[in-house]
Amino acid sequence: MNNGTTEAASKGPHLDKNGLRQALRIAGGCTLGFTISKLMNWPYGIFFTVYPMLLLGLVPVINRGVIRQFIASAGYSAFVVLIFQGLLSHLPIVMTIVVFLSFCILFYQMSSGSGFLFGAMGAVGLSIQLHFSSYVSGESSIYPLIVSNGFATLLSIAIAVLMHGLFPDVMLRRPRAMPTKTAESIRHEVLLCASVATLSFVVFQVLDLQDSISAQAASVLILFSLCWKAAGVAGWQRAIGTLIGCNVALLAQLLLYNHSNFLLFSVMILWLLSFIFSRYHILGGGVPGVGFGVLTTFGILFGNSLAPNQDVIYSALYRFSSVAVAILVSLCAVYVMHHILNRFSVTRHHTYD
């Protein structure tokens, strides 16, 4: 009996049947989105690679509610960029306030649990689009960005439906119980995350970091844990995942250095890496953690920079350093904001189950 127990334990954790199918959905979905965008030579490939990861990784099911939240997030970010970015971009202080309030709405949906997917997708999409749109030369050039984001949203939904059809769950899933939070904790999480996301936007504008979209996206993705708990364990998990993802993407690009003209090789490596780290994400409970950080990080790097005839070594090294710096600075900002907000009773964060 002891030998059997020891042998079973030595094998480590393993995916159940539903988990295996979700890993296949995540790997297949992001790879398909990446492949289509590269074959069609569409701009903003980051949308087509990362959105399927988020849709299939954050929620293990697909239904009308999930689709509505996903579409609403794209509409929300497009509205903010088209209306406010177009009208107020010449007023930096006013624009910063608008960005902060826009993020407050999104992170409130995440913290309250009523629309986590809407808030998560909206935060990522809004951050990326604000970054891209702030560097365009003319107002009319914003529209290709909005169209690409909207089309990537619709394509990601179609891909998600296809993946669920190809790899359906075999067992009934139990709904994930949402933790009960106090009003003070929700205020804390909303103000903390909105402040850091806005700070990221401002820093990338002031320093004119036009080529650092991967770093800005990563600085928003680490906020999915919503708070600084247990001496920053959740935040450091995201940082570790981001750094691992950068190294994995760098290794992949080194392997492809002499074969970057063959899209098939890139597709095979992306699928393999996505499947491997989807396993760690699902074994971690399917919540944003180290595995999810790795997934989204190399998804951003693949979607934004990996292309034939490109100086992939320079690109990967630059993005590795910029993402590493961005993630560490963002964690410092989260830590400082956490302690500032905890000084006031109305925004004090409480531990919840």
FENQUIKA-V647094 format. One record per backbone hydrogen bond with DSSP energy under -0.5 kcal/mol. CO is the residue of the C=O (numbers start at 1). NH is the residue of the N-H. Records with the same first field share a line. If there is no record, write none. Layout:
# FENQUIKA-V647094
CO=NH ; NH
This chain:
# FENQUIKA-V647094
1=5
2=6
3=7
4=8
5=9
6=10
7=11
8=11
9=12
16=20
17=21
18=22
19=23
20=24
21=25
22=26
23=27
24=28
25=29
26=30
27=31
28=32
29=33
30=34
31=35
32=36
33=37
34=38
35=39
36=40
37=42
44=47 ; 48
45=49
46=50
47=51
49=53
50=54
51=55
52=56
53=57
54=58
55=59
63=67
64=68
65=69
66=70
67=71
68=72
69=73
70=74
71=75
72=76
73=77
74=78
75=79
76=80
77=81
78=82
79=83 ; 84
80=84 ; 85
81=86
83=87
84=88
85=89
88=91
90=92
91=95
92=96
93=97
94=98
95=99
96=100
97=101
98=102
99=103
100=104
101=105
102=106
103=107
104=108
105=109
106=110
107=111
108=112
109=113 ; 115
113=116
115=119
116=120
117=121
118=122
119=123
120=124
121=125
122=126
123=127
124=128
125=129
126=130
127=131
128=132
129=133
130=134
132=135
133=136
138=141
139=142
140=143
141=145
142=145 ; 146
143=147
144=148
145=149
146=150
147=151
148=152
149=153
150=154
151=155
152=156
153=157
154=158
155=159
156=160
157=161
158=162
159=163
160=164
161=165
162=166
163=167
179=181
182=186
183=187
184=188
185=189
186=190
187=191
188=192
189=193
190=194
191=195
192=196
193=197
194=198
195=199
196=200
197=201
198=202
199=203
200=204
201=205
202=206
203=207
204=209
205=208
208=210
209=212
212=216
213=217
214=218
215=219
216=220
217=220 ; 221
218=222
220=223
221=224
222=225
223=226
227=229
229=232 ; 233 ; 234
230=233
232=236
233=237
234=238
235=239
236=240
237=241
238=242
239=243
240=244
241=245
242=246
243=247
244=248
245=249
246=250
247=251
248=252
249=253
250=254
251=255
252=256
254=257
256=259 ; 260
259=262
261=263
262=265 ; 266
263=267
264=268
265=269
266=270
267=271
268=272
269=273
270=274
271=275
272=276
273=277
274=278
275=279
276=280
277=281
278=282
279=283
280=284
281=286
282=285
289=293
290=294
291=295
292=296
293=297
294=298
295=299
296=300
297=301
298=302
299=303
300=304
301=305 ; 306
302=306
305=307
307=310
310=312
311=315
312=316
313=317
314=318
315=319
316=320
317=321
318=322
319=323
320=324
321=325
322=326
323=327
324=328
325=329
326=330
327=331
328=332
329=333
330=334
331=335
332=336
333=337
334=338
335=339
336=340
337=341
338=342
340=343
341=344
344=347
345=348
